Amino acid sequence: MQTVTDLPGHDRRYALSSEKLMRETGWRPQTPFEEGLQANIEWYRSNPG
């Protein structure tokens, strides 16, 4: 196997966005990202197992 250098600007291809989903289906998140992230972190801290 041979490793090659990445293409310039290649990282942009991996960026995620829900804009198309919202535009085409009208879907909207019920919880703001920051609030959901904090709740997720708190759950994992409370449930270490």
N, C-alpha and C positions, 0 to 999 in steps of 0.2 A: 504494500500500500504506500502511496506517495502523497504527502501533504502539499497542498498548493495554497498560495495566498488568496485571500478573499477578494472579491471584486469591489471596487470603490462604490460606496453607496448601497451596498448589499443589505445592510442592517435595516434599511427602511422597508424592505419587503416583509419583514417579520413584525412590523408594528400592527397592533390590533386596534380596531375601532368598531364601535357599534352604530356608527352613523348610518350606514347603508341599511342595517336592520331596522332602525328607527324610522328612516325615511320611507322604506318600502312596505313596512308592516304596521307602523304606528306604535310599535312597542316602546315602552318607557320603563326604566328601572323603578321599582317600588321604594328602594332604599338608596340614598346617595352613596357613592363609592366610599368616601372617607368613613361614614357611619357604619357601613357594612364591613369594611376592613377592620375597624376597631372592635366590632362585635365578634368577628371571626377570631381575632387575636385573643380576646377575653375568653371565648369558648375554649380555645386550645390551652390556655393557661389554667382554666378550671378543670380540664379533662386531660391530664397528662398521659393517661393510659391509652 
